[in-house]
């Protein structure tokens, strides 16, 4: 699948495009992306990085690369309509057992700036960002506390399978990740190991279409990324009841009320305060666990110039009209 862009011959501005055309190729299998760059089937690669990809690009001659903070953030979303995950205590125990630092260490060792993200609404670079987990202790790998949450709620933590108060065994949880995405696969495998002491089994499930899985709610837990940005109202659709981006299907009247206020609030500081109030409730409802701010990874053939990372939703295409081939060096 590809999309071809060509310059508008009716454009009358000063900064006319330099290249005759730019072809965007969508290579969903991450294992095929770097070979395509090496073979010059593509000249620019923008992908979710892994240690293996960064190492290979670093050793590839004729390729420049950069790893910088991005605007997307990775998270685990729980399907609250699942019969068992509808129970708040189970969701809280899962989030308490998750070790985000271990996931970051395994999947982002090449990016020293990576750290746990404690907000669903704002990124660290945005005004008003604050940690809203409070004393919930999510993401710290506290297995003993997770067990206590379960036993206090009437569960029996059994190596053969977690049992509910009524004696039902919690079935294996279907945890989805995008096929071919190595960092997400690693994160899900770590989640599988982290939940094992609770008697919770994880069915690691690679999926072909993230969009289909999300739209059809075909998951128990899923790892993917939301894209942040300057428009604070973009959060409304993610957390209000029935919102198109509300894939956890969370429904909280208090959050709905705050989101309604955000949608009409013109003062950015007031809107930010409202978002932080709502974010505390999102954590309390344990429907989504933010993991980390994702890095941007950009690798470009040395044959091209003026292509550089950009920490906005525009990514590296923000100055696409300036992209150009490198002038041959005099000999």
C-alpha positions as CSV (number, residue, x, y, z in Angstrom):
1,X,0.0,0.0,0.0
2,X,1.3,3.4,-0.9
3,X,0.4,7.1,-1.3
4,X,2.1,9.4,-3.8
5,X,2.3,13.1,-3.3
6,X,3.3,15.5,-6.1
7,X,3.7,19.3,-6.0
8,X,0.7,21.5,-6.7
9,X,1.5,23.2,-10.0
10,X,-0.9,26.0,-9.0
11,X,1.0,26.8,-5.8
12,X,2.1,30.4,-5.8
13,X,3.9,30.7,-2.4
14,X,7.6,31.3,-2.0
15,X,8.6,27.8,-0.7
16,X,7.9,25.5,-3.6
17,X,8.6,21.8,-3.3
18,X,12.0,20.6,-4.3
19,X,11.3,16.9,-5.0
20,X,9.2,15.8,-8.0
21,X,7.2,13.4,-5.8
22,X,7.2,11.7,-2.4
23,X,5.9,8.2,-2.1
24,X,4.7,7.0,1.3
25,X,4.8,3.2,1.7
26,X,3.0,1.5,4.6
27,X,5.1,-1.5,5.7
28,X,3.2,-3.1,8.6
29,X,5.6,-5.9,9.2
30,X,8.4,-4.2,11.2
31,X,10.9,-6.9,10.3
32,X,10.7,-5.8,6.7
33,X,11.2,-2.1,7.3
34,X,15.0,-2.0,7.9
35,X,15.7,-4.3,4.9
36,X,13.7,-2.0,2.7
37,X,15.8,1.0,3.9
38,X,19.1,-0.9,3.4
39,X,18.0,-1.9,-0.1
40,X,16.9,1.6,-0.9
41,X,13.4,0.5,-1.5
42,X,12.6,3.4,0.8
43,X,14.8,6.3,1.7
44,X,13.3,7.3,5.0
45,X,12.1,5.1,7.8
46,X,9.8,6.3,10.6
47,X,8.9,3.5,12.9
48,X,8.5,2.4,16.5
49,X,12.1,1.7,17.4
50,X,13.5,-1.3,19.2
51,X,17.0,-1.9,20.4
52,X,17.7,-4.3,17.5
53,X,16.5,-1.7,14.9
54,X,18.6,1.1,16.4
55,X,21.7,-1.1,16.6
56,X,21.3,-2.2,13.0
57,X,20.7,1.3,11.7
58,X,23.7,2.6,13.7
59,X,25.9,0.0,11.9
60,X,24.4,0.8,8.4
61,X,26.6,3.0,6.3
62,X,24.9,5.8,4.4
63,X,22.0,6.2,6.9
64,X,21.5,9.0,9.4
65,X,19.2,8.5,12.3
66,X,17.8,10.3,15.4
67,X,15.8,9.1,18.5
68,X,13.9,12.0,20.1
69,X,10.8,12.4,22.4
70,X,7.6,12.0,20.5
71,X,4.0,13.0,21.0
72,X,2.5,9.5,21.2
73,X,2.2,7.5,24.5
74,X,2.0,3.8,25.0
75,X,-0.5,2.2,27.3
76,X,-2.4,-0.9,28.3
77,X,-6.2,-0.6,27.8
78,X,-8.5,-3.0,29.6
79,X,-11.9,-4.0,28.2
80,X,-14.2,-3.2,31.1
81,X,-17.1,-5.1,29.5
82,X,-15.3,-8.4,29.9
83,X,-17.2,-10.4,32.5
84,X,-14.2,-10.7,34.9
85,X,-12.5,-7.4,34.1
86,X,-15.7,-5.6,34.9
87,X,-14.6,-6.0,38.5
88,X,-12.6,-2.9,39.7
89,X,-10.6,-5.0,42.2
90,X,-9.2,-7.3,39.5
91,X,-8.2,-4.3,37.3
92,X,-6.5,-2.6,40.2
93,X,-4.6,-5.7,41.1
94,X,-3.4,-6.1,37.5
95,X,-2.2,-2.5,37.3
96,X,-0.5,-2.9,40.6
97,X,1.4,-6.0,39.5
98,X,2.6,-4.4,36.2
99,X,6.2,-3.3,36.4
100,X,6.5,-0.3,34.0
101,X,10.2,0.2,34.7
102,X,10.9,-3.4,33.7
103,X,9.0,-2.9,30.5
104,X,10.9,0.3,29.7
105,X,14.2,-1.3,30.5
106,X,13.4,-4.2,28.1
107,X,11.9,-2.2,25.2
108,X,13.5,1.3,25.5
109,X,17.0,0.7,26.7
110,X,18.3,2.8,23.7
111,X,16.4,5.8,24.9
112,X,17.8,7.1,28.2
113,X,15.1,9.8,28.6
114,X,12.3,7.2,28.9
115,X,10.4,7.0,32.2
116,X,7.0,6.0,33.4
117,X,4.2,8.3,32.3
118,X,1.8,9.2,35.1
119,X,-0.8,11.1,33.1
120,X,-3.4,10.2,30.4
121,X,-4.2,13.7,29.3
122,X,-0.9,15.6,29.1
123,X,2.7,14.9,28.2
124,X,5.7,16.0,30.3
125,X,6.5,18.8,27.8
126,X,3.0,20.3,28.1
127,X,2.0,23.0,30.7
128,X,0.1,21.5,33.6
129,X,1.5,18.0,33.4
130,X,1.5,16.3,36.7
131,X,1.6,12.8,38.1
132,X,-1.9,11.6,38.9
133,X,-1.4,8.0,40.1
134,X,-1.1,9.3,43.7
135,X,-0.9,6.4,46.2
136,X,-2.5,3.8,44.0
137,X,1.0,2.3,43.4
138,X,0.2,1.3,39.8
139,X,3.0,0.2,37.5
140,X,5.6,-0.5,40.2
141,X,5.4,-4.3,40.1
142,X,4.1,-4.6,43.7
143,X,2.9,-8.2,43.5
144,X,2.3,-8.6,47.2
145,X,0.0,-5.5,47.3
146,X,-1.8,-6.8,44.2
147,X,-2.4,-10.2,45.9
148,X,-3.8,-8.3,48.9
149,X,-6.2,-6.3,46.7
150,X,-7.5,-9.6,45.4
151,X,-7.8,-11.5,48.7
152,X,-9.5,-8.5,50.3
153,X,-12.0,-8.6,47.5
154,X,-12.7,-12.3,48.1
155,X,-10.4,-13.8,45.4
156,X,-8.3,-16.9,46.0
157,X,-4.8,-16.6,44.5
158,X,-4.1,-20.1,43.2
159,X,-1.1,-21.1,41.0
160,X,-3.5,-23.2,39.0
161,X,-5.7,-20.1,38.3
162,X,-7.1,-17.1,40.1
163,X,-10.5,-17.9,41.5
164,X,-13.3,-15.4,42.2
165,X,-15.3,-15.1,45.3
166,X,-17.9,-17.4,43.8
167,X,-15.3,-20.0,43.0
168,X,-15.0,-19.3,39.2
169,X,-11.6,-19.5,37.7
170,X,-10.6,-16.4,35.8
171,X,-9.9,-17.6,32.2
172,X,-6.8,-16.7,30.3
173,X,-6.9,-13.0,29.3
174,X,-6.5,-12.3,25.6
175,X,-3.8,-9.6,25.4
176,X,-3.3,-8.2,21.9
177,X,-0.4,-6.5,20.3
178,X,0.3,-5.5,16.7
179,X,1.9,-8.3,14.7
180,X,5.5,-7.6,13.8
181,X,5.9,-4.9,16.5
182,X,8.8,-6.3,18.5
183,X,8.7,-3.8,21.4
184,X,5.0,-4.4,22.0
185,X,5.5,-8.1,21.8
186,X,8.2,-7.9,24.5
187,X,5.9,-5.7,26.7
188,X,3.1,-8.2,26.5
189,X,5.4,-11.1,27.3
190,X,6.6,-9.2,30.3
191,X,3.0,-8.6,31.3
192,X,2.4,-12.3,31.0
193,X,5.2,-13.0,33.5
194,X,4.2,-10.2,35.8
195,X,0.6,-11.5,36.2
196,X,1.6,-15.1,36.6
197,X,2.1,-14.8,40.4
198,X,-1.5,-13.7,40.7
199,X,-2.7,-16.9,39.1
200,X,-3.7,-14.9,36.0
201,X,-2.8,-16.5,32.7
202,X,-2.2,-14.4,29.6
203,X,-3.0,-15.5,26.0
204,X,-0.5,-13.4,24.0
205,X,-2.3,-12.6,20.8
206,X,-0.6,-10.9,17.7
207,X,-3.2,-9.1,15.6
208,X,-3.1,-8.0,11.9
209,X,-5.3,-4.9,12.3
210,X,-5.1,-2.7,15.4
211,X,-8.1,-0.7,14.2
212,X,-10.3,-3.7,13.8
213,X,-9.4,-5.0,17.3
214,X,-10.1,-1.7,18.9
215,X,-13.4,-0.9,17.0
216,X,-14.8,-4.4,17.7
217,X,-13.4,-4.5,21.3
218,X,-11.9,-7.8,20.4
219,X,-9.5,-7.9,23.3
220,X,-9.3,-8.3,27.1
221,X,-6.2,-6.1,27.4
222,X,-4.4,-4.4,24.5
223,X,-1.3,-2.4,24.1
224,X,-1.2,0.6,21.7
225,X,-0.6,4.3,21.6
226,X,-2.6,7.5,21.6
227,X,-1.2,10.6,20.0
228,X,-1.0,13.7,22.2
229,X,-1.0,17.2,20.9
230,X,-1.8,20.9,21.7
231,X,-5.6,20.6,21.5
232,X,-6.8,19.7,24.9
233,X,-10.3,18.9,23.8
234,X,-8.9,15.9,21.9
235,X,-9.0,14.1,25.2
236,X,-12.8,14.3,25.5
237,X,-13.5,11.6,23.0
238,X,-11.1,9.2,24.7
239,X,-12.7,9.2,28.1
240,X,-16.3,10.2,28.0
241,X,-19.0,7.6,28.0
242,X,-19.5,6.4,24.4
243,X,-16.6,8.4,23.0
244,X,-15.3,7.0,19.7
245,X,-11.8,6.7,21.2
246,X,-13.0,5.2,24.5
247,X,-11.9,1.7,23.8
248,X,-11.9,0.6,27.4
249,X,-15.6,1.4,27.4
250,X,-15.2,3.2,30.7
251,X,-18.3,5.0,31.9
252,X,-18.0,7.4,34.8
253,X,-20.5,10.3,35.3
254,X,-17.8,12.4,37.1
255,X,-15.4,12.1,34.2
256,X,-18.3,12.8,31.8
257,X,-19.1,16.0,33.6
258,X,-15.4,17.1,33.6
259,X,-15.1,16.3,29.9
260,X,-18.2,18.3,29.1
261,X,-16.6,21.3,30.8
262,X,-13.3,20.8,29.0
263,X,-15.1,20.8,25.6
264,X,-16.4,24.3,26.2
265,X,-13.5,25.8,28.3
266,X,-11.6,28.5,26.4
267,X,-9.0,29.2,29.2
268,X,-6.2,26.7,28.6
269,X,-5.1,26.7,32.3
270,X,-8.6,26.0,33.5
271,X,-9.0,23.2,30.9
272,X,-5.7,21.7,32.0
273,X,-6.9,21.7,35.6
274,X,-10.1,20.0,34.6
275,X,-8.1,17.3,32.7
276,X,-6.0,16.6,35.7
277,X,-9.1,16.2,37.8
278,X,-10.5,13.7,35.2
279,X,-7.1,11.9,35.0
280,X,-7.1,11.1,38.7
281,X,-10.5,9.4,38.1
282,X,-9.3,7.5,35.1
283,X,-6.5,6.1,37.3
284,X,-9.0,5.3,40.1
285,X,-11.3,3.5,37.6
286,X,-8.3,1.4,36.5
287,X,-9.4,1.1,32.8
288,X,-6.1,2.3,31.3
289,X,-2.5,2.3,32.4
290,X,-0.2,4.8,30.8
291,X,3.2,3.3,30.3
292,X,5.6,5.9,28.7
293,X,6.0,8.6,26.2
294,X,7.1,7.0,23.0
295,X,10.3,8.1,21.2
296,X,10.3,9.2,17.6
297,X,12.7,7.2,15.5
298,X,13.8,8.6,12.1
299,X,16.3,7.0,9.8
300,X,17.2,8.7,6.5
301,X,19.4,7.9,3.6
302,X,22.4,10.2,3.5
303,X,21.4,10.9,-0.1
304,X,18.8,13.4,1.2
305,X,19.0,16.6,3.2
306,X,16.6,18.7,5.3
307,X,14.8,15.7,6.7
308,X,14.8,15.9,10.5
309,X,12.7,14.9,13.5
310,X,9.9,17.1,14.7
311,X,8.2,16.5,18.0
312,X,4.7,17.3,16.8
313,X,1.8,15.5,15.1
314,X,3.3,16.7,11.8
315,X,6.4,14.5,12.5
316,X,9.2,14.9,9.9
317,X,6.9,15.9,7.1
318,X,6.4,19.4,8.7
319,X,8.9,20.8,6.1
320,X,8.4,18.4,3.3
321,X,8.7,21.1,0.7
322,X,12.3,21.5,1.8
323,X,13.3,17.9,1.4
324,X,15.9,17.6,-1.3
325,X,18.6,15.3,-2.7
326,X,22.1,15.9,-1.5
327,X,24.3,17.7,-4.0
328,X,27.2,15.6,-5.2
329,X,30.5,16.3,-3.5
330,X,33.3,17.7,-5.6
331,X,36.3,15.4,-6.0
